[in-house]
Amino acid sequence: MFTRVLALEDLTTDQREHLMTRSETDISDLLDYVTPLTERVRLEGDAAVRALTLEFDKVALGDLPLKVTEAEFDTAEARLEPDVKAAIELAIANIVKVHEDQLGSPEIKTNVMPGVTVGERILPLQSAALYVPRGKGSFPSVVMMLAIPAKVAGVEQTMIITPPGPGGEVDDATLFVARRVGVSAVYRVGGVQGVAAVAYGTESIPKALKVLGPGNSYVTAAKRALSTVIDPGIPAGPSEAAILVDDSVDPRLAAHDMLIEAEHGPDSCVLLVATSEKTAQAIAEIADGLLANLPEQRQAFIRENFKDRSRIVWTEDFDSAVNFVNAFAAEHLEILTEDPEAVLPRITNAGEIMLGSLAPITLGNFVAGSNAILPTGGLARSRSCLGVPDFQKRSSFVHVNQEGFDAIAPAAVTLAEYEGFPAHAAAVKARFDQKA
């Protein structure tokens, strides 16, 4: 079997730690590798972008402009099948609904006490770069998950960077969605060079304030290396999932769901936790049989990631199963139990939680309306799913009238002097003098 089944209670400390480790967790070596590449883009601009695209993506861009042309958008829309367009329209409608509900008031005011008003202004970012991967497939869904909350937030300039296909082309559906949701521009560049291009700006690609979107370990390393130059957003690295099942589960459905994230690539990770060895073994056997139904490339991805980190773990102690899932802090979590809604309050760490047998991760990835750009590498312990707030910034403001000043100024002087800031205190005292 390609799927290994382990008893949770038999795991050593080292084995547990290994199961918690993802491909992006330790990228220190990659940071050393990508830093000279980002510096090359800073110094050489478009020329470096083109050269690195040839070196890493094996695509010679030739005379193609880095920015996708309007004619390419027209061709893509004409070529795309009607059923794909219809599916995209359904997904867009649902994603818009979910994210419009996240859009709160642009200004919040609190009357702290008579004469003192404190508030916040919530403003959209002026620009954002949206990273859309391509290497292992085409991802128009990622465009929707990134661009829709950006547009709902009111971002003025949204640009997509995405690795080009073999002839320098960009995926048809990606271009269709980009035009449909109002993306400002699409650039045929990805990888380390794409992240560096939007961080520094080049002759053809404008600088952005933030870059968001999933990528491989090299893209994750580039974001981290450039984090003082451009806001890297949530850490969205290689795909990962956890699935919590009890003995009520249909093993066939659980086996299918194990392969959802596993087929993304060899650096993906899937952890299924079952409440009995019998259920665990049944799922493993079915998963092995399902593998043969997939294209060879996807089979290879799944076999590779199940060699190392992806596993089925079982325990008869449901509390231990829940604790293990929480410790894993998955990007995607499925709960396939008799009463998944009863389990939900016990889940503390997960980027996304899919409840019940009719909610496989696939629905969240594409059409349910939830955002599938999620924290990876265990960072769901402290980070959240992507949404409208990721494309906003907040500025606080304070207004004080004379009544309010008289009430709070003496305390401000006291604290300023206690902390050793005489200029702070003097600025307030000067206003006492002014009043006199």
C-alpha positions as CSV (number, residue, x, y, z in Angstrom):
1,M,0.0,0.0,0.0
2,F,1.2,3.5,-0.7
3,T,-0.8,4.7,2.4
4,R,0.8,4.0,5.7
5,V,-1.4,3.4,8.8
6,L,0.0,4.2,12.2
7,A,-1.4,4.0,15.8
8,L,-1.3,7.4,17.4
9,E,-0.4,5.9,20.8
10,D,2.6,4.1,19.3
11,L,4.2,7.2,17.8
12,T,7.5,8.4,19.3
13,T,8.1,12.0,20.0
14,D,10.2,12.3,16.9
15,Q,7.5,10.6,14.7
16,R,4.9,13.0,16.0
17,E,7.2,16.0,15.3
18,H,7.8,14.7,11.8
19,L,4.1,14.4,11.0
20,M,3.7,18.0,12.1
21,T,6.5,19.2,9.8
22,R,5.6,20.5,6.3
23,S,7.8,21.2,3.4
24,E,7.8,24.9,4.0
25,T,8.6,24.7,7.7
26,D,12.4,24.9,7.3
27,I,13.3,27.0,4.3
28,S,16.5,28.6,5.6
29,D,18.6,27.0,2.8
30,L,16.1,28.3,0.3
31,L,16.4,31.8,1.7
32,D,20.1,31.8,1.0
33,Y,19.3,30.5,-2.5
34,V,16.6,33.0,-3.5
35,T,18.2,36.2,-2.1
36,P,20.8,36.6,-4.9
37,L,17.9,36.0,-7.4
38,T,15.8,38.7,-5.9
39,E,18.8,41.1,-5.9
40,R,19.3,40.3,-9.6
41,V,15.8,41.4,-10.3
42,R,16.3,44.6,-8.3
43,L,19.3,45.5,-10.3
44,E,18.4,44.2,-13.8
45,G,14.7,44.5,-13.9
46,D,12.9,43.0,-16.9
47,A,16.0,41.4,-18.3
48,A,16.5,39.4,-15.1
49,V,12.8,38.4,-15.1
50,R,13.0,37.1,-18.6
51,A,16.3,35.3,-18.0
52,L,15.1,33.6,-14.8
53,T,11.8,32.6,-16.5
54,L,13.8,30.8,-19.1
55,E,16.1,29.2,-16.5
56,F,13.4,28.0,-14.1
57,D,10.2,27.8,-16.1
58,K,11.9,26.8,-19.3
59,V,9.9,29.4,-21.2
60,A,11.6,31.7,-23.7
61,L,9.4,34.8,-23.7
62,G,11.1,36.3,-26.8
63,D,9.3,39.4,-28.0
64,L,6.2,38.8,-25.9
65,P,5.5,41.7,-23.5
66,L,5.5,40.7,-19.8
67,K,2.0,42.3,-19.6
68,V,-0.8,40.2,-21.1
69,T,-2.4,42.1,-24.0
70,E,-6.1,42.9,-24.5
71,A,-6.1,40.6,-27.6
72,E,-5.0,37.7,-25.4
73,F,-7.9,38.4,-23.1
74,D,-10.3,38.4,-26.1
75,T,-8.9,35.1,-27.4
76,A,-9.1,33.4,-24.0
77,E,-12.7,34.4,-23.5
78,A,-13.7,33.2,-27.0
79,R,-11.9,29.9,-26.5
80,L,-13.3,29.0,-23.1
81,E,-16.1,26.5,-23.0
82,P,-19.6,27.7,-21.9
83,D,-19.8,25.2,-19.0
84,V,-16.5,26.5,-17.6
85,K,-17.8,30.1,-17.8
86,A,-21.0,29.1,-16.1
87,A,-19.2,27.4,-13.3
88,I,-17.0,30.5,-12.9
89,E,-20.1,32.7,-12.7
90,L,-21.6,30.6,-10.0
91,A,-18.4,30.7,-8.0
92,I,-18.0,34.4,-8.4
93,A,-21.5,35.1,-7.2
94,N,-21.0,33.0,-4.0
95,I,-17.6,34.4,-3.3
96,V,-18.8,38.0,-3.7
97,K,-21.7,37.3,-1.3
98,V,-19.4,36.0,1.4
99,H,-16.8,38.7,1.1
100,E,-19.3,41.6,0.9
101,D,-20.5,40.5,4.3
102,Q,-17.0,41.1,5.6
103,L,-17.1,44.7,4.5
104,G,-17.9,46.8,7.6
105,S,-18.2,50.5,8.2
106,P,-15.3,52.6,6.8
107,E,-15.3,54.6,10.0
108,I,-15.7,53.6,13.7
109,K,-16.1,56.1,16.5
110,T,-16.1,55.6,20.2
111,N,-17.0,58.4,22.7
112,V,-14.5,57.4,25.3
113,M,-15.7,60.1,27.8
114,P,-17.2,63.6,27.4
115,G,-15.0,65.5,25.0
116,V,-12.8,62.6,23.9
117,T,-13.6,60.8,20.7
118,V,-11.4,57.9,19.4
119,G,-12.0,56.1,16.2
120,E,-10.6,54.2,13.2
121,R,-10.7,54.8,9.5
122,I,-10.6,51.7,7.4
123,L,-9.1,52.2,4.0
124,P,-8.2,49.9,1.1
125,L,-4.6,49.4,0.1
126,Q,-3.7,51.3,-3.0
127,S,-2.1,48.3,-4.7
128,A,-1.8,44.5,-4.4
129,A,-0.1,41.8,-6.4
130,L,-2.0,38.5,-6.6
131,Y,0.2,35.4,-7.1
132,V,-1.6,32.7,-9.1
133,P,0.4,29.5,-9.4
134,R,0.5,27.4,-12.6
135,G,3.4,24.9,-12.4
136,K,1.2,21.8,-11.5
137,G,-2.0,23.0,-13.0
138,S,-4.2,26.1,-13.8
139,F,-5.9,27.9,-11.1
140,P,-8.6,30.4,-12.1
141,S,-10.2,29.6,-8.7
142,V,-7.2,31.3,-7.0
143,V,-7.8,34.4,-9.1
144,M,-11.4,34.6,-7.7
145,M,-10.2,34.0,-4.1
146,L,-7.7,36.8,-4.3
147,A,-9.2,39.3,-6.7
148,I,-12.8,39.4,-5.4
149,P,-11.9,40.4,-1.8
150,A,-9.4,42.9,-3.2
151,K,-12.1,44.5,-5.3
152,V,-14.7,44.4,-2.5
153,A,-12.2,46.1,-0.3
154,G,-11.7,48.8,-2.9
155,V,-8.0,48.2,-3.9
156,E,-7.3,50.6,-6.8
157,Q,-4.5,48.6,-8.6
158,T,-4.7,44.8,-8.6
159,M,-2.2,42.9,-10.7
160,I,-1.8,39.2,-11.2
161,I,1.6,37.5,-11.6
162,T,1.5,34.0,-12.8
163,P,4.0,31.6,-14.4
164,P,3.6,31.4,-18.2
165,G,2.8,28.2,-20.1
166,P,5.3,26.6,-22.5
167,G,4.7,29.1,-25.3
168,G,4.5,32.1,-22.9
169,E,0.7,32.0,-22.8
170,V,-1.5,32.5,-19.7
171,D,-4.3,30.1,-18.9
172,D,-7.6,31.0,-20.6
173,A,-9.8,30.7,-17.5
174,T,-7.3,32.8,-15.5
175,L,-7.6,35.6,-18.0
176,F,-11.4,35.3,-18.2
177,V,-11.8,35.6,-14.4
178,A,-9.3,38.4,-14.3
179,R,-11.2,40.5,-16.8
180,R,-14.6,39.5,-15.3
181,V,-13.7,40.7,-11.7
182,G,-11.8,43.8,-12.8
183,V,-8.1,43.0,-12.3
184,S,-6.0,45.9,-13.5
185,A,-3.3,43.8,-15.3
186,V,-1.9,40.3,-15.7
187,Y,1.9,39.6,-16.0
188,R,3.3,36.4,-17.4
189,V,5.9,35.9,-14.7
190,G,5.9,33.8,-11.5
191,G,8.3,32.2,-9.1
192,V,11.0,34.0,-7.2
193,Q,11.4,36.5,-10.1
194,G,7.7,37.4,-10.0
195,V,7.7,38.1,-6.3
196,A,10.9,40.2,-6.7
197,A,9.4,42.1,-9.6
198,V,6.4,43.3,-7.7
199,A,8.5,44.0,-4.6
200,Y,11.0,46.3,-6.4
201,G,9.2,47.2,-9.6
202,T,10.7,46.8,-13.1
203,E,10.4,48.6,-16.4
204,S,7.2,46.7,-17.2
205,I,5.9,45.7,-13.8
206,P,4.8,48.2,-11.2
207,K,5.8,47.9,-7.6
208,A,3.0,46.7,-5.3
209,L,2.5,47.2,-1.6
210,K,1.5,43.6,-0.8
211,V,1.7,40.2,-2.5
212,L,-0.7,37.4,-1.6
213,G,-1.4,34.0,-3.0
214,P,-0.2,30.4,-2.7
215,G,3.1,29.2,-4.1
216,N,5.7,26.5,-3.7
217,S,8.5,26.6,-1.2
218,Y,10.6,28.9,-3.4
219,V,7.8,31.4,-3.7
220,T,7.3,31.2,0.1
221,A,11.1,31.8,0.6
222,A,11.1,34.8,-1.7
223,K,8.2,36.4,0.1
224,R,10.0,35.9,3.4
225,A,13.3,37.2,2.1
226,L,11.5,40.3,0.8
227,S,9.2,40.8,3.7
228,T,10.9,44.2,4.6
229,V,10.3,45.4,1.0
230,I,6.8,44.1,0.4
231,D,4.1,42.8,2.7
232,P,4.0,39.0,2.1
233,G,0.4,38.5,3.5
234,I,-0.6,35.2,4.9
235,P,1.8,32.3,4.5
236,A,0.1,30.2,1.7
237,G,2.5,27.5,0.8
238,P,2.1,23.9,-0.5
239,S,-1.4,22.5,0.0
240,E,-2.2,20.5,3.1
241,A,-5.2,18.9,4.7
242,A,-6.4,17.0,7.8
243,I,-9.4,14.7,7.9
244,L,-11.0,13.6,11.2
245,V,-13.3,10.6,10.9
246,D,-15.2,8.3,13.2
247,D,-16.6,4.8,12.5
248,S,-19.8,6.4,11.0
249,V,-17.8,7.5,8.0
250,D,-18.2,6.0,4.5
251,P,-14.6,4.8,4.0
252,R,-15.0,5.3,0.2
253,L,-15.7,9.0,0.6
254,A,-12.9,9.5,3.1
255,A,-10.5,7.8,0.7
256,H,-11.6,10.1,-2.1
257,D,-11.1,13.1,0.1
258,M,-7.6,12.1,1.1
259,L,-6.5,12.5,-2.5
260,I,-8.0,16.0,-2.9
261,E,-5.0,17.9,-1.5
262,A,-2.5,15.1,-2.1
263,E,-2.8,15.5,-5.9
264,H,-1.7,19.2,-5.7
265,G,2.0,18.2,-5.7
266,P,4.8,16.2,-4.2
267,D,5.3,18.8,-1.5
268,S,1.7,18.6,-0.3
269,C,0.6,16.9,2.9
270,V,-2.5,14.9,4.1
271,L,-3.2,13.6,7.5
272,L,-6.3,11.4,8.2
273,V,-7.1,10.7,11.8
274,A,-9.5,7.8,12.4
275,T,-11.1,6.5,15.6
276,S,-10.4,2.8,15.0
277,E,-7.8,0.7,13.2
278,K,-10.5,-1.1,11.2
279,T,-11.7,2.2,9.7
280,A,-8.2,3.4,9.1
281,Q,-7.2,0.2,7.2
282,A,-10.4,0.3,5.2
283,I,-9.8,3.8,4.1
284,A,-6.2,3.0,3.2
285,E,-7.1,0.1,1.0
286,I,-9.7,2.0,-0.9
287,A,-7.3,5.0,-1.4
288,D,-4.8,2.6,-2.9
289,G,-7.4,1.4,-5.4
290,L,-8.5,4.9,-6.3
291,L,-5.0,5.9,-7.2
292,A,-5.1,4.0,-10.5
293,N,-8.0,6.1,-11.7
294,L,-5.9,9.3,-11.7
295,P,-3.6,10.6,-14.5
296,E,0.0,9.5,-14.1
297,Q,1.3,12.9,-13.1
298,R,-1.2,13.1,-10.2
299,Q,-0.4,9.6,-9.2
300,A,3.3,10.5,-9.0
301,F,2.5,13.5,-6.8
302,I,0.4,11.5,-4.4
303,R,2.9,8.6,-4.2
304,E,5.7,11.1,-3.5
305,N,4.0,12.9,-0.6
306,F,2.8,9.7,1.0
307,K,6.4,8.4,1.1
308,D,7.2,10.9,3.8
309,R,4.7,13.1,5.5
310,S,1.2,12.0,4.5
311,R,-0.3,9.3,6.8
312,I,-3.4,7.7,8.3
313,V,-3.3,7.7,12.1
314,W,-5.8,5.9,14.3
315,T,-6.7,6.1,18.0
316,E,-9.8,4.9,19.9
317,D,-9.6,7.9,22.1
318,F,-11.7,10.7,20.4
319,D,-10.2,13.4,22.6
320,S,-6.7,12.4,21.5
321,A,-7.8,12.5,17.9
322,V,-9.2,16.0,18.3
323,N,-6.1,17.2,20.1
324,F,-3.9,15.7,17.4
325,V,-5.8,17.5,14.7
326,N,-5.6,20.8,16.6
327,A,-1.9,20.4,17.0
328,F,-1.5,19.8,13.3
329,A,-3.3,23.1,12.5
330,A,-4.2,22.2,9.0
331,E,-4.8,24.5,6.1
332,H,-8.0,22.5,5.3
333,L,-9.8,20.3,7.8
334,E,-12.7,18.0,7.1
335,I,-14.8,16.6,9.9
336,L,-16.5,13.4,8.8
337,T,-18.1,12.3,12.0
338,E,-21.7,11.3,13.0
339,D,-22.3,14.9,14.3
340,P,-19.7,17.2,12.8
341,E,-21.4,20.4,14.2
342,A,-20.9,19.0,17.7
343,V,-17.2,18.7,17.0
344,L,-16.8,22.1,15.5
345,P,-16.6,24.0,18.9
346,R,-13.6,21.8,19.9
347,I,-11.6,22.8,16.8
348,T,-9.1,25.6,17.7
349,N,-6.6,25.5,14.9
350,A,-7.6,25.2,11.2
351,G,-7.6,27.5,8.2
352,E,-10.9,26.1,6.9
353,I,-13.3,23.6,8.4
354,M,-15.6,21.5,6.1
355,L,-18.4,19.9,8.0
356,G,-20.0,16.6,7.0
357,S,-20.0,14.2,4.1
358,L,-21.5,16.6,1.7
359,A,-18.8,19.2,2.1
360,P,-15.6,17.9,0.7
361,I,-12.7,20.4,0.4
362,T,-13.4,20.6,-3.3
363,L,-16.5,22.7,-2.7
364,G,-14.5,25.2,-0.5
365,N,-11.7,25.3,-3.1
366,F,-14.0,26.3,-5.9
367,V,-17.7,27.3,-5.4
368,A,-19.0,27.4,-1.9
369,G,-17.9,31.0,-1.4
370,S,-15.5,30.6,1.4
371,N,-11.9,31.7,0.7
372,A,-9.5,28.9,-0.1
373,I,-6.4,31.0,0.4
374,L,-5.4,29.8,3.8
375,P,-2.5,29.7,6.2
376,T,-0.2,26.7,5.8
377,G,2.7,25.1,7.6
378,G,0.9,25.0,10.9
379,L,0.4,28.7,11.0
380,A,-3.4,28.3,11.3
381,R,-2.5,28.4,15.0
382,S,-2.2,32.1,14.7
383,R,-3.2,33.2,11.2
384,S,-6.6,33.4,9.5
385,C,-8.2,32.7,6.1
386,L,-7.8,35.4,3.5
387,G,-10.5,38.0,3.3
388,V,-11.4,41.6,2.8
389,P,-9.4,42.8,5.8
390,D,-6.2,41.5,4.1
391,F,-6.6,44.3,1.5
392,Q,-7.4,47.0,4.1
393,K,-5.4,49.1,6.5
394,R,-6.7,51.0,9.6
395,S,-5.8,54.5,10.8
396,S,-6.8,55.5,14.3
397,F,-7.8,59.1,15.0
398,V,-8.4,61.1,18.2
399,H,-10.4,64.3,18.7
400,V,-10.4,66.1,22.0
401,N,-12.3,69.3,23.0
402,Q,-11.5,71.5,26.0
403,E,-13.7,69.4,28.4
404,G,-12.0,66.2,27.3
405,F,-8.5,67.8,27.5
406,D,-9.1,69.0,31.0
407,A,-10.2,65.5,32.0
408,I,-7.3,63.5,30.6
409,A,-4.3,65.8,30.2
410,P,-3.1,65.7,33.9
411,A,-2.9,61.9,33.7
412,A,-1.0,62.1,30.4
413,V,1.6,64.4,32.1
414,T,1.9,62.0,35.0
415,L,2.6,59.0,32.8
416,A,5.0,60.9,30.5
417,E,7.1,62.1,33.4
418,Y,7.0,58.6,35.0
419,E,8.3,57.0,31.7
420,G,11.0,59.7,31.4
421,F,9.7,61.7,28.5
422,P,9.9,65.4,29.5
423,A,9.1,66.7,26.0
424,H,5.9,64.7,26.0
425,A,4.9,66.2,29.3
426,A,6.0,69.7,28.2
427,A,3.8,69.6,25.1
428,V,0.7,69.0,27.2
429,K,1.7,71.6,29.9
430,A,2.1,74.2,27.1
431,R,-1.6,73.8,26.5
432,F,-2.4,74.4,30.1
433,D,-0.5,77.7,29.8
434,Q,-2.4,78.5,26.6
435,K,-5.7,78.0,28.4
436,A,-4.5,80.3,31.3
